[in-house]
Amino acid sequence: MGASVLLLVIGLAGLWFGREYEVGIASRMGPGYIPMVLSWGLIFFGVVVGLRAVKFRGPAIEPIVWRTNTLILGAIICFALLIRSTGLAVTIFVVTALSAFASREFKWKETIALAVFLAILCVLVFIYALHQSIPVIGSS
C-alpha cells in the first residue's frame, strides 16, 4: 500500500508542478506533454498497485536492517569523497569491500578477489576504453 501512495503522490506532484507548461497534442507536443503523460502513468500504476494491495495479501514487510543500509550508504559517500584524492582503482577497491561487508555472507578472500577484479575492470573500461580523465591511483 505504501508503494501505491508513493506513486500517487509523485504523479500528482508531477501534474501540479507541470500545470503551467503548454501540453499541446500528440502530433505537436508542448513542453508539458511528456511530464503530463508520465504523471498520469504513475497515477494509473499507483491505483493498480493500491487495488492489488487491497485485494491480495502479500508477505509482511521485513524490518529495516540498519547495518546493511548504513554500510551501503557509507560506500556511496566514500566513493564521492575518495575518487579525486585516491584515484579510481583504490576507490573501487574500498567501495567494493565496504559494500560486501554489508552482506551476511561476507568472506574476506572472495571480497578481496572481487575488489581487485572490479578495480582492474573499471580502470580498463573507464580510463583506457572510455578515456575518462580520472586518476588511476592517487590524484595527479
RODO-430152 format. One record per residue: residue in three letters; x, y, z of N, C-alpha, C in turn. Coordinates in Angstrom, 2 decimals, m for minus. Layout:
N
> residu:n_xx:n_yy:n_zz:ca_xx:ca_yy:ca_zz:c_xx:c_yy:c_zz
> ALA:X:Y:Z:X:Y:Z:X:Y:Z;
...
This chain:
140
> residu:n_xx:n_yy:n_zz:ca_xx:ca_yy:ca_zz:c_xx:c_yy:c_zz
> MET:0.82:m1.20:0.00:0.00:0.00:0.00:0.86:1.26:0.00;
> GLY:2.03:1.17:0.65:2.93:2.31:0.70:3.43:2.68:m0.69;
> ALA:3.72:1.67:m1.53:4.18:1.95:m2.89:3.09:2.65:m3.68;
> SER:1.85:2.26:m3.45:0.73:2.90:m4.13:0.63:4.37:m3.77;
> VAL:0.74:4.67:m2.51:0.67:6.05:m2.04:1.83:6.86:m2.62;
> LEU:3.02:6.27:m2.63:4.19:6.96:m3.16:4.02:7.27:m4.65;
> LEU:3.54:6.30:m5.43:3.31:6.53:m6.85:2.26:7.62:m7.07;
> LEU:1.19:7.58:m6.29:0.15:8.59:m6.42:0.66:9.98:m6.07;
> VAL:1.44:10.09:m5.02:1.97:11.39:m4.60:2.91:11.95:m5.66;
> ILE:3.80:11.11:m6.19:4.73:11.58:m7.22:3.98:11.97:m8.49;
> GLY:3.00:11.18:m8.88:2.20:11.50:m10.07:1.42:12.80:m9.90;
> LEU:0.80:12.97:m8.75:0.06:14.21:m8.51:1.00:15.42:m8.42;
> ALA:2.18:15.23:m7.84:3.15:16.32:m7.78:3.61:16.70:m9.18;
> GLY:3.80:15.70:m10.04:4.19:15.98:m11.43:3.12:16.79:m12.16;
> LEU:1.87:16.43:m11.94:0.79:17.20:m12.57:0.73:18.62:m12.00;
> TRP:0.93:18.75:m10.70:0.88:20.06:m10.06:1.99:20.98:m10.55;
> PHE:3.23:20.47:m10.55:4.36:21.30:m10.94:4.40:21.56:m12.44;
> GLY:3.78:20.69:m13.24:3.78:20.88:m14.68:2.54:21.56:m15.21;
> ARG:1.71:22.08:m14.32:0.42:22.65:m14.75:0.57:23.91:m15.59;
> GLU:1.69:24.60:m15.47:1.86:25.86:m16.20:2.44:25.66:m17.60;
> TYR:2.94:24.46:m17.87:3.51:24.19:m19.19:2.42:23.92:m20.21;
> GLU:2.67:24.35:m21.44:1.74:24.07:m22.53:1.85:22.60:m22.89;
> VAL:0.70:21.91:m22.95:0.69:20.48:m23.19:0.72:20.18:m24.69;
> GLY:m0.12:20.80:m25.45:m0.21:20.52:m26.88:m0.96:19.22:m27.13;
> ILE:m0.74:18.67:m28.32:m1.36:17.40:m28.69:m0.25:16.44:m29.11;
> ALA:m0.62:15.18:m29.38:0.39:14.16:m29.68:1.22:14.52:m30.92;
> SER:0.62:15.15:m31.91:1.38:15.49:m33.12:2.17:16.78:m32.97;
> ARG:1.80:17.62:m32.01:2.52:18.88:m31.74:2.68:19.03:m30.23;
> MET:3.60:18.24:m29.69:3.78:18.19:m28.25:4.40:19.48:m27.73;
> GLY:3.84:19.95:m26.63:4.42:21.09:m25.94:5.37:20.60:m24.86;
> PRO:6.01:21.51:m24.14:6.96:21.12:m23.10:6.33:20.39:m21.92;
> GLY:5.03:20.46:m21.77:4.36:19.78:m20.65:3.74:18.46:m21.02;
> TYR:3.86:18.05:m22.30:3.18:16.83:m22.75:3.74:15.57:m22.07;
> ILE:5.05:15.35:m22.18:5.65:14.14:m21.62:5.54:14.11:m20.09;
> PRO:5.82:15.23:m19.38:5.61:15.17:m17.92:4.17:14.83:m17.54;
> MET:3.21:15.34:m18.31:1.82:15.04:m18.01:1.52:13.56:m18.26;
> VAL:1.99:13.01:m19.37:1.74:11.60:m19.68:2.40:10.71:m18.62;
> LEU:3.63:11.03:m18.26:4.32:10.23:m17.24:3.63:10.34:m15.88;
> SER:3.15:11.52:m15.54:2.45:11.70:m14.27:1.16:10.89:m14.23;
> TRP:0.41:10.93:m15.33:m0.82:10.13:m15.38:m0.49:8.64:m15.34;
> GLY:0.62:8.24:m15.96:1.05:6.84:m15.90:1.37:6.42:m14.47;
> LEU:2.05:7.29:m13.72:2.35:6.99:m12.32:1.06:6.88:m11.50;
> ILE:0.13:7.77:m11.76:m1.15:7.72:m11.04:m1.89:6.42:m11.37;
> PHE:m1.88:6.03:m12.64:m2.53:4.78:m13.05:m1.90:3.59:m12.33;
> PHE:m0.57:3.51:m12.36:0.11:2.40:m11.68:m0.10:2.45:m10.18;
> GLY:m0.20:3.65:m9.61:m0.48:3.77:m8.19:m1.84:3.19:m7.84;
> VAL:m2.82:3.46:m8.68:m4.17:2.92:m8.45:m4.15:1.40:m8.59;
> VAL:m3.48:0.88:m9.63:m3.41:m0.57:m9.85:m2.72:m1.25:m8.66;
> VAL:m1.60:m0.71:m8.23:m0.87:m1.30:m7.10:m1.72:m1.21:m5.84;
> GLY:m2.42:m0.11:m5.64:m3.28:0.04:m4.47:m4.42:m0.96:m4.46;
> LEU:m5.05:m1.17:m5.62:m6.14:m2.15:m5.70:m5.63:m3.56:m5.45;
> ARG:m4.44:m3.87:m5.99:m3.87:m5.20:m5.75:m3.49:m5.38:m4.28;
> ALA:m3.06:m4.31:m3.64:m2.70:m4.40:m2.22:m3.93:m4.67:m1.36;
> VAL:m5.06:m4.12:m1.77:m6.29:m4.35:m1.01:m6.84:m5.74:m1.29;
> LYS:m6.70:m6.21:m2.53:m7.29:m7.49:m2.93:m6.47:m8.69:m2.48;
> PHE:m5.13:m8.62:m2.63:m4.28:m9.76:m2.33:m3.45:m9.49:m1.08;
> ARG:m3.28:m10.53:m0.28:m2.45:m10.39:0.90:m1.03:m10.82:0.55;
> GLY:m0.08:m9.93:0.72:1.30:m10.22:0.39:2.11:m10.54:1.63;
> PRO:3.40:m10.75:1.44:4.25:m11.04:2.61:4.39:m9.81:3.50;
> ALA:4.67:m10.06:4.76:4.84:m8.96:5.71:6.10:m8.17:5.35;
> ILE:6.09:m6.90:5.66:7.24:m6.06:5.41:8.32:m6.40:6.41;
> GLU:9.52:m6.65:5.91:10.62:m7.01:6.79:11.12:m5.78:7.53;
> PRO:11.67:m5.99:8.72:12.21:m4.84:9.46:13.43:m4.27:8.76;
> ILE:13.71:m3.01:9.01:14.85:m2.33:8.40:16.14:m2.89:8.99;
> VAL:17.08:m3.20:8.12:18.40:m3.69:8.55:19.34:m2.50:8.49;
> TRP:19.53:m1.87:9.63:20.29:m0.62:9.68:21.73:m0.80:9.29;
> ARG:22.34:m1.90:9.70:23.76:m2.12:9.39:23.98:m2.15:7.88;
> THR:23.17:m2.91:7.17:23.31:m3.01:5.72:23.08:m1.67:5.05;
> ASN:22.00:m1.00:5.41:21.70:0.29:4.79:22.78:1.32:5.06;
> THR:23.30:1.32:6.28:24.35:2.28:6.64:25.63:2.01:5.87;
> LEU:26.00:0.74:5.74:27.23:0.41:5.03:27.13:0.71:3.53;
> ILE:25.99:0.46:2.94:25.82:0.76:1.51:25.83:2.27:1.29;
> LEU:25.12:3.01:2.13:25.16:4.47:2.02:26.57:5.00:2.27;
> GLY:27.26:4.41:3.24:28.64:4.79:3.50:29.55:4.52:2.32;
> ALA:29.31:3.43:1.60:30.11:3.12:0.41:29.90:4.17:m0.68;
> ILE:28.67:4.61:m0.84:28.38:5.64:m1.84:29.06:6.95:m1.45;
> ILE:28.99:7.30:m0.19:29.64:8.53:0.28:31.16:8.41:0.15;
> CYS:31.71:7.23:0.47:33.16:7.01:0.31:33.58:7.19:m1.14;
> PHE:32.78:6.71:m2.06:33.11:6.89:m3.47:33.23:8.37:m3.80;
> ALA:32.25:9.14:m3.36:32.26:10.58:m3.65:33.45:11.28:m3.01;
> LEU:33.83:10.86:m1.81:34.92:11.51:m1.10:36.30:11.06:m1.57;
> LEU:36.43:9.81:m2.03:37.73:9.25:m2.35:38.15:9.37:m3.82;
> ILE:37.22:9.48:m4.74:37.54:9.35:m6.16:38.60:10.33:m6.63;
> ARG:38.57:11.56:m6.18:39.55:12.55:m6.63:40.89:12.41:m5.92;
> SER:40.87:12.04:m4.66:42.12:12.01:m3.90:42.88:10.69:m4.01;
> THR:42.19:9.56:m4.05:42.88:8.27:m4.08:42.91:7.62:m5.45;
> GLY:42.10:8.10:m6.38:42.07:7.51:m7.71:41.01:6.44:m7.84;
> LEU:40.80:6.02:m9.09:39.72:5.09:m9.40:39.98:3.70:m8.82;
> ALA:41.17:3.17:m8.97:41.45:1.80:m8.54:41.27:1.64:m7.03;
> VAL:41.84:2.53:m6.26:41.73:2.43:m4.80:40.28:2.65:m4.36;
> THR:39.62:3.61:m4.97:38.23:3.90:m4.61:37.33:2.71:m4.88;
> ILE:37.47:2.09:m6.04:36.64:0.93:m6.37:36.93:m0.21:m5.40;
> PHE:38.21:m0.42:m5.04:38.57:m1.47:m4.09:37.89:m1.22:m2.74;
> VAL:37.98:0.01:m2.23:37.40:0.34:m0.92:35.88:0.22:m0.95;
> VAL:35.26:0.75:m1.98:33.79:0.72:m2.08:33.28:m0.71:m2.20;
> THR:33.98:m1.54:m2.97:33.57:m2.94:m3.11:33.68:m3.67:m1.77;
> ALA:34.79:m3.45:m1.08:34.97:m4.12:0.22:33.92:m3.66:1.23;
> LEU:33.66:m2.37:1.27:32.67:m1.84:2.20:31.27:m2.36:1.88;
> SER:30.95:m2.42:0.60:29.63:m2.93:0.19:29.49:m4.42:0.50;
> ALA:30.55:m5.18:0.27:30.50:m6.62:0.55:30.35:m6.88:2.04;
> PHE:30.95:m6.02:2.85:30.86:m6.18:4.30:29.43:m6.02:4.80;
> ALA:28.57:m5.41:4.00:27.17:m5.24:4.38:26.39:m6.55:4.30;
> SER:26.92:m7.53:3.57:26.24:m8.81:3.41:26.49:m9.72:4.60;
> ARG:25.55:m10.58:4.89:25.72:m11.56:5.96:26.64:m12.70:5.52;
> GLU:26.76:m12.90:4.21:27.62:m13.96:3.68:29.00:m13.44:3.31;
> PHE:29.47:m12.42:4.00:30.75:m11.79:3.75:31.90:m12.77:3.98;
> LYS:32.80:m12.88:2.98:34.01:m13.71:3.10:35.18:m12.89:2.59;
> TRP:36.26:m12.83:3.37:37.41:m11.98:3.05:38.03:m12.31:1.71;
> LYS:38.31:m13.59:1.44:39.00:m13.97:0.20:38.19:m13.59:m1.04;
> GLU:36.92:m13.91:m1.00:36.05:m13.58:m2.14:35.93:m12.07:m2.32;
> THR:35.84:m11.35:m1.22:35.71:m9.89:m1.29:36.96:m9.26:m1.88;
> ILE:38.13:m9.70:m1.44:39.38:m9.13:m1.98:39.52:m9.47:m3.46;
> ALA:39.19:m10.71:m3.84:39.27:m11.09:m5.25:38.30:m10.25:m6.09;
> LEU:37.08:m10.07:m5.61:36.11:m9.26:m6.33:36.56:m7.80:m6.42;
> ALA:37.07:m7.27:m5.33:37.51:m5.87:m5.31:38.66:m5.64:m6.28;
> VAL:39.62:m6.56:m6.32:40.74:m6.43:m7.26:40.24:m6.54:m8.70;
> PHE:39.37:m7.52:m8.96:38.82:m7.68:m10.30:38.06:m6.44:m10.76;
> LEU:37.19:m5.92:m9.89:36.40:m4.73:m10.27:37.28:m3.49:m10.44;
> ALA:38.31:m3.36:m9.61:39.21:m2.22:m9.75:39.92:m2.27:m11.10;
> ILE:40.43:m3.44:m11.48:41.10:m3.60:m12.77:40.12:m3.37:m13.92;
> LEU:38.93:m3.96:m13.82:37.93:m3.80:m14.87:37.53:m2.35:m15.05;
> CYS:37.29:m1.63:m13.95:36.90:m0.22:m14.03:38.01:0.63:m14.62;
> VAL:39.25:0.34:m14.27:40.37:1.08:m14.85:40.43:0.83:m16.36;
> LEU:40.29:m0.43:m16.77:40.33:m0.75:m18.19:39.19:m0.07:m18.96;
> VAL:37.99:m0.14:m18.39:36.83:0.41:m19.09:36.84:1.94:m19.08;
> PHE:36.96:2.54:m17.90:36.79:3.99:m17.81:38.03:4.78:m18.22;
> ILE:39.21:4.28:m17.90:40.42:5.03:m18.21:40.90:4.75:m19.63;
> TYR:41.02:3.46:m19.98:41.61:3.13:m21.27:40.59:3.04:m22.41;
> ALA:39.41:2.49:m22.16:38.43:2.36:m23.24:37.64:3.65:m23.46;
> LEU:37.19:4.28:m22.38:36.36:5.49:m22.50:37.16:6.79:m22.36;
> HIS:38.44:6.68:m22.05:39.35:7.84:m21.95:38.84:8.91:m20.99;
> GLN:38.37:8.47:m19.82:37.94:9.41:m18.79:39.16:9.99:m18.08;
> SER:39.08:11.23:m17.69:40.22:11.89:m17.04:40.13:11.72:m15.52;
> ILE:40.19:10.49:m15.07:40.17:10.15:m13.66:41.53:9.57:m13.31;
> PRO:42.15:9.99:m12.23:43.44:9.37:m11.88:43.25:7.90:m11.51;
> VAL:44.21:7.07:m11.90:44.11:5.63:m11.60:44.42:5.38:m10.13;
> ILE:45.57:5.89:m9.67:45.94:5.76:m8.26:46.45:7.13:m7.80;
> GLY:45.84:7.66:m6.77:46.24:8.97:m6.26:45.82:10.10:m7.18;
> SER:45.86:11.31:m6.67:45.49:12.45:m7.50:46.68:12.88:m8.33;
> SER:46.40:13.34:m9.54:47.50:13.78:m10.40:47.32:15.19:m10.87;
